[in-house]
Amino acid sequence: MNVEDLGSALGYECVQDQYEDTQIRAGYTSDLLSDVMANCPEDSILVTIQAHKNTVAVATLTGALAVVICNSRPIPEDMVEAARGESIGIFRTEKNQFDVTTEIHAQLSASG
């Protein structure tokens, strides 16, 4: 599964599309950014409701490739700009974190 598949295969809205279409190796779901910093694996997708530029900073520190914002949260322009500067994809969906996590897990398992 590649970053682009978050939009094309899973149907999440791409909010920031200036990213490298790199292979995703894992996922991590959390709203506590200190937890993300300590546990999010490199080359992963971060699933959260934390829609602000600090989320991008944490994604950068961990080596996450993209962030999926759940529950149709509004995404501020400074978050989009920060993600663009770091080449981190930003996606949004109306789905909750549980559903998104299970979808990503299934897609990662299928792509092996």
C-alpha distances in whole Angstrom, upper triangle without the diagonal:
4,7,8,6,8,11,11,9,11,14,14,17,16,19,18,16,18,15,13,10,9,6,6,8,10,11,15,17,21,23,26,25,27,25,21,23,24,21,18,16,15,11,11,11,14,16,19,22,24,24,26,25,26,22,21,24,22,19,20,22,19,17,14,12,13,15,15,18,20,23,23,25,26,24,27,27,28,24,23,25,24,20,21,23,21,18,16,14,16,15,18,18,21,20,21,19,19,17,15,14,14,12,9,10,10,7,6,9,8,6,8
4,5,5,8,10,10,10,11,13,13,15,14,16,15,13,14,11,9,6,5,4,5,9,11,12,15,18,21,23,25,24,26,24,21,22,24,21,17,16,14,10,10,10,14,15,19,22,22,22,24,23,24,21,19,21,20,17,18,20,18,15,12,10,10,13,14,17,19,23,22,23,24,22,25,25,25,22,20,22,21,17,18,20,17,14,13,11,14,13,16,18,21,20,21,19,20,19,16,15,16,14,11,13,13,10,9,13,12,9,12
4,5,6,8,9,10,11,12,11,12,10,13,12,10,11,8,8,5,6,7,6,10,11,11,14,16,19,21,23,21,24,22,19,20,22,20,16,15,13,10,9,8,11,13,16,19,19,19,20,20,21,17,16,18,18,14,15,18,16,13,11,7,7,10,11,14,16,20,19,20,21,19,21,21,21,18,16,18,18,14,14,17,14,11,10,7,10,10,13,15,18,18,19,18,19,18,14,15,16,14,11,13,15,11,11,15,15,13,15
4,5,6,6,8,9,10,10,11,9,12,11,9,11,9,9,6,8,9,10,14,15,15,17,19,22,23,26,24,27,26,22,24,26,24,20,19,17,14,13,12,14,15,18,20,21,20,22,21,23,20,18,21,21,17,18,21,20,17,14,11,10,12,12,15,17,20,19,20,21,19,21,21,22,19,17,19,19,15,15,18,16,13,12,9,11,10,13,15,18,18,20,19,21,19,15,16,18,15,12,15,16,12,13,17,16,14,16
4,5,5,5,6,8,9,11,10,14,14,12,14,13,12,9,10,10,10,13,14,14,17,18,21,23,26,25,27,26,22,24,26,23,20,19,18,14,13,11,14,15,18,20,22,21,23,23,25,21,20,23,22,19,20,23,21,18,15,12,11,13,12,15,17,19,19,21,22,20,23,23,24,21,19,22,22,18,18,21,19,16,14,11,13,11,13,14,17,16,18,17,18,16,13,14,15,11,10,13,12,9,10,14,12,11,14
4,6,6,5,6,6,8,8,11,12,11,14,12,13,10,12,11,10,13,13,12,14,15,18,19,22,22,25,23,20,22,24,22,18,18,17,14,12,9,12,11,14,16,18,17,20,20,22,18,17,21,20,16,19,21,19,17,14,11,9,10,9,12,13,16,15,17,18,17,20,21,22,19,17,20,20,16,17,20,18,15,13,10,10,8,10,10,14,13,15,14,15,13,10,12,13,10,8,12,12,9,11,14,14,13,16
4,6,6,5,5,6,6,10,11,10,13,13,14,11,14,14,13,17,17,16,18,18,21,22,25,24,27,26,23,25,27,25,21,21,20,17,15,13,15,14,16,18,19,18,20,21,23,20,19,22,22,19,21,24,22,20,17,14,11,12,10,13,14,16,15,17,17,16,20,20,22,19,16,19,20,17,17,20,19,16,14,10,10,8,9,10,13,13,16,16,18,15,12,15,16,12,11,15,15,12,14,17,17,16,19
4,6,6,8,9,9,13,14,12,15,15,15,12,14,14,14,18,18,18,20,21,24,25,28,27,30,29,26,28,30,27,24,23,22,19,17,15,18,17,20,21,23,22,24,25,27,23,22,26,25,22,24,27,25,22,19,16,14,15,14,16,17,19,18,20,21,20,23,23,25,22,20,23,23,20,20,23,22,18,17,13,14,11,13,13,16,16,19,19,20,17,14,17,17,13,13,16,15,12,14,17,15,14,18
4,6,8,11,12,16,17,15,18,17,17,14,15,14,13,16,16,16,19,19,23,24,27,27,30,28,25,28,29,26,23,22,22,18,17,15,17,16,19,21,23,23,25,26,27,24,23,27,26,22,24,27,25,23,19,17,15,16,14,17,17,19,18,21,22,22,25,25,27,24,22,25,25,22,22,25,24,20,18,15,15,13,14,13,16,15,17,17,18,15,12,14,14,10,10,13,12,9,11,14,12,12,15
4,6,9,11,14,16,15,18,17,18,15,16,15,14,16,16,14,17,17,20,21,25,25,28,26,23,26,27,24,21,21,21,18,16,13,15,14,16,18,20,20,23,24,25,22,21,25,24,21,23,26,23,22,18,16,14,14,11,13,13,15,15,18,20,19,23,24,25,22,21,24,24,21,22,25,23,20,18,14,14,11,11,10,12,11,14,14,14,11,9,11,11,8,8,11,11,9,12,14,13,13,16
4,6,9,12,14,14,17,17,18,16,18,17,16,19,19,17,19,18,21,22,25,25,29,27,24,27,29,27,23,24,23,20,18,15,16,15,17,17,20,19,22,23,25,22,21,25,25,22,24,27,25,23,20,17,15,14,11,13,13,14,13,16,17,17,21,22,24,21,19,22,23,20,21,24,23,20,18,14,13,10,9,8,11,11,14,15,16,13,11,14,14,11,11,15,14,12,15,18,17,17,20
4,6,9,12,12,15,15,17,15,17,17,16,18,17,15,17,16,18,19,22,22,25,24,21,24,26,24,21,21,21,19,16,13,13,12,13,14,16,15,18,20,21,18,18,22,21,18,21,24,22,21,17,15,12,11,8,9,10,11,10,13,14,14,17,18,20,17,16,19,20,17,18,21,20,18,15,11,10,6,6,5,9,9,12,13,15,12,9,13,14,11,11,15,15,13,16,19,18,18,21
4,6,9,10,14,14,17,15,18,19,18,21,20,18,19,18,20,20,23,23,26,26,23,25,28,26,22,23,23,20,18,15,15,14,15,15,16,14,17,18,21,18,17,21,21,19,21,24,23,22,18,16,12,11,9,10,11,12,10,12,12,12,15,15,18,15,13,17,18,15,16,19,19,17,14,11,8,5,5,6,9,11,14,15,17,15,13,16,17,15,15,18,19,17,19,22,22,21,24
4,6,6,10,11,13,13,15,17,16,20,19,17,19,18,20,20,23,22,25,25,22,24,26,25,21,22,21,18,17,14,14,14,15,15,16,14,16,16,19,16,15,19,19,17,18,22,21,19,16,13,10,10,9,10,12,14,12,13,13,11,14,14,16,13,11,14,15,12,12,16,16,13,11,8,6,4,7,9,13,14,17,17,19,18,14,17,19,16,15,19,20,17,19,22,22,21,24
4,6,9,11,14,15,17,19,18,22,21,19,19,19,20,19,22,21,24,24,21,23,26,25,22,23,22,19,18,15,15,14,15,14,15,12,13,14,17,15,13,17,18,16,17,21,21,19,16,14,11,10,10,10,12,14,12,12,10,8,10,10,12,10,7,11,12,10,10,14,14,12,11,8,5,5,7,10,13,15,17,18,21,20,16,19,21,19,18,22,23,21,22,25,25,24,27
4,6,8,11,12,15,17,17,20,20,19,19,19,20,20,22,20,24,24,21,22,25,24,21,21,20,17,17,14,14,15,16,16,16,13,13,13,16,14,12,15,17,14,15,18,19,17,14,12,9,10,11,12,15,17,15,15,13,10,11,10,11,9,6,8,10,7,7,10,11,9,8,5,5,7,10,13,17,18,20,19,23,22,18,20,23,21,19,22,24,21,22,25,26,24,26
4,6,9,10,13,15,16,19,20,19,20,21,23,23,25,23,26,26,22,23,27,25,22,22,20,17,17,15,16,17,18,19,19,16,17,16,19,17,14,17,19,16,16,20,20,17,15,12,10,12,12,14,17,20,17,18,17,14,15,14,15,13,10,11,12,9,8,11,12,8,8,6,7,9,12,15,18,20,22,21,24,23,19,21,23,21,19,22,23,20,21,24,24,22,25
4,7,9,12,15,16,20,20,20,21,22,24,24,26,23,26,26,23,23,26,25,22,21,19,16,17,16,17,19,20,21,20,18,18,16,18,17,14,16,18,15,15,18,19,16,14,11,11,13,15,17,20,23,21,20,19,16,16,14,15,13,10,10,11,8,6,9,9,6,7,7,9,12,15,18,22,23,25,24,26,25,22,23,25,23,21,24,25,22,22,26,26,23,25
4,6,8,12,13,16,17,17,19,20,22,22,24,22,24,24,20,21,24,22,19,18,15,13,13,13,15,17,19,20,20,18,18,16,18,16,13,15,16,13,12,16,16,13,11,8,8,11,14,16,19,23,21,21,20,17,18,16,16,14,12,12,12,9,7,9,8,4,5,5,9,11,15,18,22,23,24,22,25,24,20,21,23,21,18,21,23,20,19,23,23,20,22
4,5,9,11,14,16,17,19,21,23,24,26,23,25,25,21,21,24,23,19,17,14,11,13,13,16,18,21,23,22,21,21,19,21,18,15,17,18,14,14,17,16,13,12,8,10,13,16,19,22,25,24,24,24,20,22,20,20,18,15,16,15,12,11,12,10,7,8,8,12,14,18,20,24,24,26,24,26,25,21,21,24,21,18,21,22,19,18,21,21,18,20
4,7,9,12,15,16,18,21,23,25,26,24,26,26,22,23,25,23,19,17,15,11,12,12,15,18,20,23,23,22,22,21,22,20,17,19,20,16,16,19,17,14,12,9,10,13,15,18,21,24,23,24,24,21,23,22,22,20,17,18,18,14,14,15,13,10,10,9,12,13,17,19,23,23,24,23,24,23,19,20,21,19,16,18,19,16,15,18,18,15,17
4,6,9,12,14,17,19,22,24,25,23,25,24,20,21,22,20,17,15,12,8,10,11,14,17,20,23,23,22,23,22,22,20,17,19,19,15,15,17,15,12,11,8,10,14,15,19,22,25,25,25,26,23,25,24,24,21,19,20,19,15,15,17,14,11,11,10,14,15,19,21,24,24,24,22,24,23,19,19,20,18,15,17,18,15,13,17,17,14,15
4,6,9,12,15,18,21,23,25,23,25,23,20,21,22,19,16,13,11,7,9,10,14,16,20,23,23,23,25,24,24,21,19,21,20,16,16,18,16,13,11,9,11,14,16,19,21,25,25,26,27,24,27,26,26,23,21,23,21,18,18,20,17,14,13,13,16,16,19,21,24,23,24,21,22,21,18,17,18,16,13,14,15,12,10,13,13,10,11
4,6,8,11,14,17,20,22,20,22,20,17,18,19,16,13,10,9,6,5,7,11,13,17,20,21,21,22,22,22,18,17,19,17,14,15,16,13,11,9,7,9,12,13,17,19,22,23,23,25,23,25,25,25,21,20,22,21,17,18,20,17,14,12,12,14,14,17,18,22,20,20,18,19,18,15,13,15,14,10,11,13,10,8,11,12,10,11
4,7,11,14,17,20,21,20,21,19,16,17,17,14,11,9,8,6,6,8,12,14,18,21,22,23,24,24,23,20,19,20,18,15,16,17,13,11,10,10,12,14,15,19,20,24,25,25,27,25,27,28,27,24,23,25,23,20,21,22,19,17,15,15,17,17,20,21,24,22,22,19,19,19,16,14,15,14,11,10,12,11,7,10,12,10,9
4,7,10,14,17,18,17,18,16,13,15,15,12,9,7,8,7,4,7,9,11,15,18,19,21,22,22,21,18,17,19,16,13,15,16,12,11,9,10,11,12,13,17,18,21,23,23,25,23,26,27,26,23,23,25,22,19,21,23,19,18,15,15,16,16,18,19,22,19,19,15,15,16,13,11,12,12,9,8,11,11,7,10,13,12,11
4,7,10,13,15,15,16,14,11,13,14,11,8,7,9,8,5,5,6,7,11,15,16,17,19,20,19,15,15,17,14,12,14,15,12,12,9,10,10,10,10,13,14,18,19,20,22,20,23,24,24,20,20,23,21,18,20,22,19,18,14,14,14,14,15,16,18,16,15,12,12,13,10,8,10,11,7,7,11,11,9,11,14,14,14
4,7,10,11,11,13,10,8,11,11,8,6,7,10,10,7,6,5,6,9,12,13,16,17,18,16,13,14,15,12,11,14,14,11,12,9,11,11,10,10,12,13,17,19,18,21,19,22,24,23,19,20,23,20,18,21,22,19,19,15,15,15,15,16,16,18,16,14,10,11,13,11,8,11,12,10,10,14,14,12,14,17,17,17
4,7,9,10,12,10,8,12,12,10,8,11,13,14,10,8,6,5,6,10,11,14,16,17,16,12,14,16,13,12,16,16,13,15,12,14,12,10,9,10,11,14,16,16,18,18,20,23,22,18,20,23,20,18,22,23,20,20,16,16,15,14,14,14,16,13,11,7,9,11,9,7,10,12,11,11,15,15,14,16,19,20,20
4,6,7,9,7,6,10,11,10,9,12,15,16,13,11,8,7,6,8,9,12,14,16,14,11,14,15,12,12,15,15,13,15,13,15,14,11,11,11,11,14,16,15,18,17,19,22,21,18,20,22,20,18,22,23,20,21,17,17,16,16,15,16,17,15,12,9,11,13,12,10,14,16,14,15,18,19,18,20,23,23,23
4,6,9,8,8,11,13,12,12,15,17,18,15,13,9,8,5,6,6,10,11,13,12,9,13,14,11,12,16,16,15,17,15,17,15,12,11,10,11,13,15,13,15,15,17,20,19,16,18,21,19,18,21,22,20,21,18,18,15,16,15,16,16,15,12,10,12,15,14,13,16,18,17,18,21,22,21,24,26,26,27
4,6,5,6,9,10,11,11,15,17,19,16,15,11,11,9,10,8,12,13,14,11,10,13,13,10,12,15,15,14,17,15,18,17,14,15,14,14,16,18,16,18,18,19,21,20,17,20,22,19,19,23,23,21,22,19,20,18,19,18,19,20,19,16,13,15,18,17,16,19,21,20,20,24,24,23,26,28,28,28
4,5,5,6,9,10,10,13,15,17,15,14,10,11,9,11,8,11,11,11,8,7,10,10,7,9,12,11,11,14,13,16,15,12,14,14,15,18,19,17,18,17,18,20,18,15,18,19,16,16,20,20,18,19,16,18,16,18,18,20,21,20,18,15,18,20,18,17,21,22,20,21,24,25,23,26,29,28,28
4,5,5,6,9,10,13,15,18,16,16,13,14,13,14,12,15,14,14,11,10,13,11,8,11,13,11,11,15,14,18,17,16,17,17,19,21,23,21,22,20,21,23,21,18,21,22,19,19,22,22,20,22,19,21,20,21,22,23,25,24,21,18,20,23,21,19,23,24,22,23,26,27,25,27,30,30,29
4,5,5,6,8,11,14,17,15,14,12,13,12,14,13,16,16,17,13,12,14,14,10,12,14,12,11,14,14,17,17,15,16,17,18,20,23,21,23,21,23,25,23,20,22,24,21,20,24,24,21,22,19,20,20,21,21,22,24,22,19,16,17,20,19,16,20,22,20,20,23,24,22,24,27,27,26
4,5,5,5,9,11,13,11,11,8,10,10,13,11,14,14,14,12,9,11,11,7,8,11,10,8,11,10,13,13,12,14,14,16,19,21,19,21,19,20,22,20,17,19,21,18,17,20,20,17,19,16,17,16,18,18,20,22,20,18,14,16,19,17,15,18,20,17,17,21,21,20,22,25,24,24
4,6,6,9,11,13,12,13,11,13,13,16,14,16,15,14,11,10,11,10,6,8,10,7,6,10,10,14,14,14,16,17,19,22,24,22,23,21,22,23,21,18,20,21,17,17,20,19,16,18,16,18,18,20,21,23,25,24,22,18,20,23,20,18,22,23,20,20,24,24,22,24,27,26,26
4,6,9,11,15,14,15,13,15,15,18,16,19,19,18,15,14,15,13,10,11,13,10,8,12,12,16,17,16,19,20,21,24,26,24,26,24,25,27,24,21,24,25,21,20,24,23,20,21,19,21,21,23,24,25,27,25,23,19,21,23,21,19,22,24,21,20,24,25,22,24,27,26,25
4,6,9,12,11,12,11,13,14,17,16,19,19,19,16,14,15,15,11,11,13,11,8,11,11,15,16,15,17,18,20,23,25,24,26,24,25,27,25,22,24,25,22,20,23,23,20,21,18,20,20,21,22,23,25,23,21,17,18,21,19,16,18,20,18,17,21,21,18,20,24,23,22
4,7,9,7,9,8,10,12,15,15,17,18,17,15,12,13,13,9,8,11,10,6,8,7,11,12,12,14,16,17,21,23,21,23,21,23,24,23,19,21,22,19,17,20,20,17,18,15,16,16,18,19,21,23,21,19,15,17,19,16,14,17,18,15,15,18,18,16,18,21,20,19
4,7,6,9,9,12,15,18,18,20,20,19,18,15,15,15,12,10,11,10,7,7,7,10,12,13,15,18,20,23,25,24,26,24,25,26,25,21,22,23,20,18,21,21,17,17,15,16,17,19,21,22,25,23,21,18,19,20,17,15,17,18,15,14,18,17,14,16,19,18,17
4,5,9,10,14,16,20,19,20,20,19,17,15,14,14,12,9,10,9,6,5,5,8,11,13,15,18,21,25,25,25,26,23,25,25,24,20,21,22,19,16,18,18,15,14,13,14,16,18,21,23,26,24,23,20,21,22,19,17,19,19,16,16,19,18,15,17,20,18,17
4,7,10,13,16,20,19,20,20,19,18,16,14,15,13,10,10,11,8,6,5,6,9,11,14,17,20,24,24,24,25,22,24,24,23,20,19,21,18,15,17,17,14,13,11,12,14,16,19,21,24,23,22,19,20,21,17,16,18,17,14,14,17,15,12,15,17,15,15
4,6,10,13,16,16,17,19,18,17,14,13,15,12,9,11,12,9,7,5,6,7,9,11,14,16,20,21,21,22,20,22,23,22,19,19,20,18,15,17,18,15,14,11,11,13,14,16,18,21,19,18,15,17,17,14,12,14,14,10,11,14,13,10,14,16,14,14
4,6,10,13,14,14,16,16,16,12,12,14,12,9,11,13,10,9,6,6,5,6,7,11,13,16,17,17,19,17,19,20,20,16,16,19,17,13,16,18,15,13,10,9,10,10,12,14,17,16,15,12,14,14,11,10,12,12,9,10,13,12,11,14,16,15,16
4,6,10,10,12,13,14,13,9,10,12,10,7,11,12,10,10,7,8,6,5,6,9,11,14,15,15,17,15,17,19,18,14,15,18,16,13,16,17,15,14,11,10,10,10,12,13,16,14,13,10,13,14,10,9,13,13,10,12,15,15,14,17,19,18,19
4,7,9,11,13,15,14,10,12,15,12,11,14,16,13,14,10,11,9,6,5,6,7,11,13,12,15,14,17,19,19,15,16,19,17,15,18,20,18,17,13,12,10,10,10,10,12,11,9,7,9,10,7,7,11,11,9,11,14,14,14,17,19,19,20
4,5,8,11,13,12,9,11,14,12,11,15,16,15,16,13,14,11,7,6,5,6,9,11,10,13,12,15,17,17,14,15,18,17,15,18,20,18,18,14,14,11,11,10,11,12,11,9,7,10,12,10,10,13,14,13,15,18,18,18,21,23,23,24
4,6,9,12,12,10,12,15,14,13,17,18,17,19,16,17,13,10,8,5,5,7,9,7,10,10,13,16,16,13,15,18,17,16,19,21,20,20,16,15,12,11,9,10,11,11,9,8,12,13,11,12,16,16,16,18,21,21,21,24,26,26,27
4,6,9,9,6,10,12,11,11,15,16,16,17,15,16,13,10,9,7,9,10,11,8,10,9,11,14,13,10,13,16,14,14,17,19,17,18,15,15,12,12,11,13,14,14,13,11,15,17,15,15,19,19,18,20,23,23,23,26,28,28,29
4,7,8,7,9,12,12,12,15,17,17,18,15,16,13,9,9,7,9,11,10,7,7,6,7,10,10,7,10,13,12,11,15,16,16,17,14,13,10,11,10,12,13,15,14,13,17,18,16,17,20,20,19,22,24,24,24,27,29,28,30
4,6,6,7,9,11,11,13,15,16,17,15,16,14,11,12,10,13,14,14,10,9,7,7,9,8,5,9,11,9,10,13,14,14,16,13,14,11,13,13,16,17,18,18,17,20,22,19,20,24,23,22,24,27,26,26,29,31,30,32
4,5,5,7,9,10,11,13,15,15,14,15,13,11,13,12,15,18,17,14,12,9,8,9,6,4,8,8,6,8,11,11,11,13,11,13,11,14,15,18,20,21,20,19,23,24,21,22,25,25,23,25,28,27,27,30,32,30,32
4,5,5,6,9,10,11,13,14,13,15,14,12,14,13,16,18,18,15,15,12,11,13,10,8,11,12,9,10,14,13,12,15,13,15,13,16,17,20,21,22,21,19,22,24,21,21,25,25,23,25,28,27,26,30,32,31,31
4,5,5,6,9,10,11,12,11,12,10,8,11,10,13,16,16,13,14,11,12,13,11,8,11,12,10,9,13,13,12,14,11,12,10,13,14,16,19,19,18,15,19,20,17,17,21,21,19,21,24,24,23,26,28,27,28
4,5,5,6,9,10,10,9,10,9,8,11,11,15,18,17,15,15,12,12,12,10,7,9,10,7,6,10,10,8,10,8,10,9,12,14,17,20,20,20,18,21,22,19,19,22,22,19,22,25,23,22,26,28,26,27
4,5,5,6,9,10,10,12,12,11,14,15,18,21,21,18,18,15,14,15,12,9,12,12,8,8,12,11,9,12,10,13,13,16,18,21,23,24,23,20,23,25,22,21,25,25,22,24,27,26,25,28,30,28,29
4,5,5,6,9,8,11,11,10,14,14,17,20,21,18,19,16,16,17,15,12,14,15,11,11,14,14,11,13,11,13,13,16,18,20,23,22,21,18,21,23,20,19,22,23,20,21,25,24,22,25,28,26,27
4,5,5,6,5,7,8,8,11,13,16,19,20,18,18,15,16,17,15,12,13,14,11,9,12,12,9,11,8,10,11,13,16,18,21,21,20,17,20,21,18,17,20,20,17,19,22,21,19,22,25,23,23
4,5,5,6,8,9,10,14,16,19,23,23,21,21,17,18,17,15,12,13,13,10,9,11,10,7,9,8,11,12,16,18,21,24,24,23,21,23,24,21,20,23,23,20,22,25,23,21,25,27,25,25
4,6,8,11,12,13,17,18,21,24,25,23,23,20,20,20,18,15,17,17,13,12,15,14,11,13,12,15,16,19,21,24,27,26,25,22,24,26,23,21,24,25,22,22,26,25,22,25,28,26,26
4,6,9,11,12,15,17,20,23,24,23,23,21,21,22,20,17,18,19,15,14,16,16,12,14,12,14,15,18,20,22,25,24,23,20,21,23,20,18,21,22,19,19,23,22,19,22,24,23,22
4,6,9,11,15,17,20,24,24,23,24,21,22,22,20,17,17,18,14,12,15,14,10,11,9,12,14,17,19,22,25,24,23,20,22,23,20,18,21,21,18,18,22,20,18,21,23,21,20
4,6,8,11,14,17,20,21,20,21,18,19,20,18,15,15,17,14,11,14,14,11,10,8,9,11,13,16,18,21,21,20,17,19,20,16,15,18,18,14,16,19,17,15,18,20,19,19
4,7,10,13,17,20,20,20,20,17,19,19,18,15,14,15,13,10,12,13,10,8,5,7,9,11,15,17,21,20,20,18,20,20,16,15,18,17,14,15,18,16,14,18,19,17,18
4,7,10,13,17,16,16,17,14,16,16,16,12,12,14,12,9,11,13,10,9,5,4,6,8,11,13,17,17,17,15,17,17,13,14,17,15,12,15,17,15,14,18,19,18,19
4,6,10,13,13,13,14,11,14,15,15,11,11,14,12,9,12,14,12,11,7,6,5,6,8,11,14,14,14,12,15,15,11,12,15,14,12,15,17,16,16,19,21,20,21
4,6,10,10,10,12,11,14,16,16,12,12,16,15,12,15,17,15,14,11,8,6,5,5,7,10,10,10,9,12,12,8,10,13,12,10,13,16,15,15,18,20,19,21
4,7,7,7,9,8,12,14,15,11,12,15,15,13,16,18,17,16,13,11,8,6,5,6,9,9,9,8,12,12,10,11,15,14,13,16,18,18,18,21,23,23,24
4,6,6,10,10,14,17,18,15,15,19,19,17,19,22,21,20,16,14,11,9,6,5,6,6,5,6,10,9,8,10,13,13,13,16,17,17,19,21,23,23,25
4,5,9,11,15,18,19,17,17,21,21,19,22,25,24,23,20,17,14,11,8,6,4,5,5,8,11,11,10,13,15,15,16,18,20,20,22,24,25,26,28
4,6,9,12,15,17,15,15,19,19,18,20,23,23,22,19,16,12,10,6,5,4,7,9,11,14,13,12,15,18,17,17,20,22,21,23,26,26,27,29
4,6,9,13,14,12,13,17,17,16,19,21,21,21,18,16,12,11,8,8,8,10,10,12,15,15,14,17,19,19,19,22,24,23,25,27,28,29,31
4,6,10,12,10,11,14,15,15,17,20,20,20,17,16,12,11,9,10,11,14,14,15,19,19,17,20,23,22,21,25,26,26,27,30,31,31,33
4,7,9,7,7,11,12,11,13,16,16,16,14,13,9,10,8,11,13,15,16,16,20,20,17,20,23,22,21,24,26,25,26,29,30,29,31
4,6,5,7,9,10,11,13,15,16,17,15,14,11,13,12,15,16,19,19,19,23,23,21,23,26,25,24,27,29,28,29,32,33,32,34
4,5,5,6,9,10,10,12,14,15,14,14,11,13,14,17,19,21,22,22,26,26,23,25,28,27,26,29,31,29,30,33,34,33,35
4,5,5,6,9,10,11,12,14,13,14,12,15,16,19,21,23,23,23,27,27,24,25,29,28,26,29,32,30,30,34,35,33,35
4,5,5,6,9,10,11,12,10,11,9,12,13,16,18,20,20,19,23,24,21,22,25,24,22,25,28,26,26,30,31,30,31
4,5,5,6,9,10,10,9,9,7,10,12,15,18,20,21,20,24,24,20,22,25,24,22,25,27,25,25,29,30,28,30
4,5,5,6,9,10,10,11,10,14,15,19,22,24,24,24,27,27,24,25,29,27,25,28,30,28,28,32,33,31,32
4,5,5,6,9,8,10,10,14,16,20,22,24,24,23,26,27,23,24,27,26,24,27,29,27,27,30,32,30,31
4,5,5,6,5,7,7,11,14,17,20,21,22,20,24,24,20,21,24,23,21,23,26,24,23,27,28,26,27
4,5,5,6,8,9,12,15,19,22,24,24,23,27,26,23,24,27,25,23,25,28,25,25,28,29,27,29
4,6,8,10,12,16,19,22,25,27,27,26,29,29,25,26,29,28,25,28,30,28,27,30,31,29,30
4,5,9,11,15,18,21,25,25,26,24,27,27,23,23,27,25,22,25,27,25,24,27,28,26,27
4,6,9,13,16,20,23,24,25,23,26,26,22,22,25,23,20,23,25,22,21,25,26,23,25
4,6,10,13,17,20,21,21,19,22,22,18,18,22,20,17,20,22,20,19,23,24,21,23
4,7,10,13,17,18,19,17,20,19,16,17,19,18,15,18,20,18,17,21,22,20,22
4,7,10,14,15,16,15,18,18,14,15,18,17,15,18,20,18,18,22,23,21,23
4,7,11,12,13,13,16,15,11,13,16,14,13,16,18,16,17,20,21,20,22
4,7,9,10,11,14,13,10,13,16,14,13,17,18,17,19,22,22,22,24
4,5,8,9,12,10,8,12,14,12,13,16,17,16,18,21,21,22,24
4,7,10,12,10,10,13,15,13,15,18,19,18,21,23,23,24,27
4,7,8,6,6,10,11,10,12,15,15,16,18,20,21,22,24
4,6,6,6,9,10,11,12,14,16,17,18,20,21,23,24
4,6,5,6,9,10,10,12,14,15,16,18,20,21,22
4,6,5,6,9,10,11,12,14,15,16,18,20,21
4,5,5,6,9,10,11,12,14,15,17,18,20
4,5,5,6,8,10,11,12,14,15,17,18
4,5,5,6,9,10,10,12,14,15,16
4,6,5,6,9,10,10,12,14,15
4,5,5,6,9,10,11,12,14
4,5,5,6,8,10,11,12
4,5,5,6,9,10,10
4,5,5,6,9,10
4,5,5,6,9
4,5,5,6
4,6,5
4,5
4
